Amino acid sequence: MTIKLYEGERLDDLQRNGYQIIQNEQKFCFGMDAVLLSGFARVKDGETVLDMGTGTGIIPILLAGKTKARHLTGLEIQAESADMARRSVLLNDLAERISIVEGDIKEAGQMFDAASFDVITSNPPYMTGSHGLTNPNVHKAIARHEILCTLEDLVANTEKLLKPGGRFYLVHRPFRLSEILCCLSAHHLEPKRMKLVYPYVDKEPNMVLIEAIRGARPRITVEKPLIVYEKPGVYTKEIYDIYGY
């Protein structure tokens, strides 16, 4: 299928099922965190998935290639990103499996039926409004800083939309781990699995992957760490496996 590309847009090969994605580096391009989240998430055959803050649709598209989910929905507030995601869905002939919805995470609980998803994923903005330098590019700033929604907004709406026993998968920064775990537990989303991601074996972790289950009993498994690079420019075997190379 031929899909129109607008000024500044490019097609990137996702190295899986021949899928490609439309991106614009002047707006925001997906990073390794989204790919790692798609590898960490567990989606069973026939399940329904919601990706909160989907950007250009990277997580639903990767999960469509990796799983037999019945349907995946991407929710995105930025119109240009949502439009790129829709065109990527069409480009990959995934319109029957993926829907892109333009809307606000803060209103997600009213946009979809309560307890209607088996799995919810999110790669949300990591920085609070007061932390770090806010990018002067508004599209990138919204993606990286809690400008339009907070962690509390995300978790509260996830609680409304997950089925009892449903699974929530989140990638975030370790410096907010205490806040994240407390917020999840306060909304009956019990953290069950956690994996820290290290850029190199001798460096501090810079990402954390978390699975929480709605209504589960307290007990968390901390999985072995994920190391990204063996040396500069060379991924570890586990990273190559996740990327599908």
Disulfide bonds with the S-S distance in Angstrom:
none
